[in-house]
Amino acid sequence: MKKGLLFLAAFLLLLVSGLFGYVLFSTGPALLFPQTPLPDIQARPEPQIIERGRYLFHGPAHCSQCHSGNDRDRPQDINNVPIGGGLELPVIPLGTFYARNLSSDEETGVGGIGATHLARTLQTGVMADDSLSFFVSQSAAFLSDEDIVAVISYMRTLAPVRREVQRGSFSLIGRFLFSFGLLPLEPRQSPTPVHVTDTTTPSLDRGRYLAENVMLCTFCHTEFDKVALQMTGPSGGGSLPDPSHGDDSDMEFVAPNLTAHPTGITGRLDENQFVARMQAGREFTSSIMPWENFAATTQNDLRSVYRYLRSLPEVDNEVGATYCRGHL
């Protein structure tokens, strides 16, 4: 009897060790996507293109929010911050990742990476070394080809910041889920969105492009399953609580309902009130939303976003206080 139990224990230990080894060593190669094609996109020197890239980078696409370092959750001058990366981006329970150094430093930044590789990363999440960036593939701005050209052209003008940023990694749970096909992680494959230029008057099409692809309003304000990697609630109807990333770790934020229902933001605020609120900036110091970037977005673009959000199907969802004590 005793020998049988010892044999069973040894067998289970061997099985678990083998499973652990499989998960540990199979995940890395599986997250390489060398066959992902490189787009025919290059940086351009025209001042108007670089200026549009600057506007997107520090404004609606909010690149500077995460890639400026470790102060995402505090007010900052987003137009004058070094873009050295390093912000820790935990995704519980999948792993911990870090915002990359996007400065023109050739060794620790992206100065030595070709424009076609940078464009592929922005389009698909596949980086220059063929590995997949979890955050870019899932939650970075998804720009039109024209806007990718503008952003890359602007990035080439960024001052070099010498800062080595550690690579992110999946947790054992994340590796397990991916190894057994339970985490559907792959390069972003949707066609790049059609470019919608800014106009002299607010445009519903421009609002859709900004809200869905650039500012990611509907992405953050919709319930999302972090394991299935898909939205589970109505578009723009409000999200589940997210723990504060600041010093107030016992608090949480809830992205409110954005629809035109009386319980939604665009149902409570008229267009002028919405624009004024966006331009006013953060109310809570540790707010997760990139308020500084959205406050730097033009009034015309904000009005376009408002009109698109008003066009979404109304959702009856009163989320209550958007900043509250975390649930234990």
VENDAZI-V27017 format. One line per field, one symbol per residue. burial: + if it has 16 or more other C-alpha atoms within 10 Angstrom, else -. A space follows every 50 residues. Layout:
BEGIN
burial: ???
END
This chain:
BEGIN
burial: ----------------------++--+---+++--+-+--++++----++ -+++++++++++++++++++-++-+--+---++++++++-+--+++++++ +++++--++++---++++++++++++++-+++++-+++-+++++++++++ ++++++-+-++++-+--++++--++++++---+-++++---+---+---- -+++++++++++++++++++++++--+---+-+++++++++-++++---- +++++++++++++++++-+-+--++--++-++---+++++++++++++++ ++++++++++-+-++-+-+---+-----
END
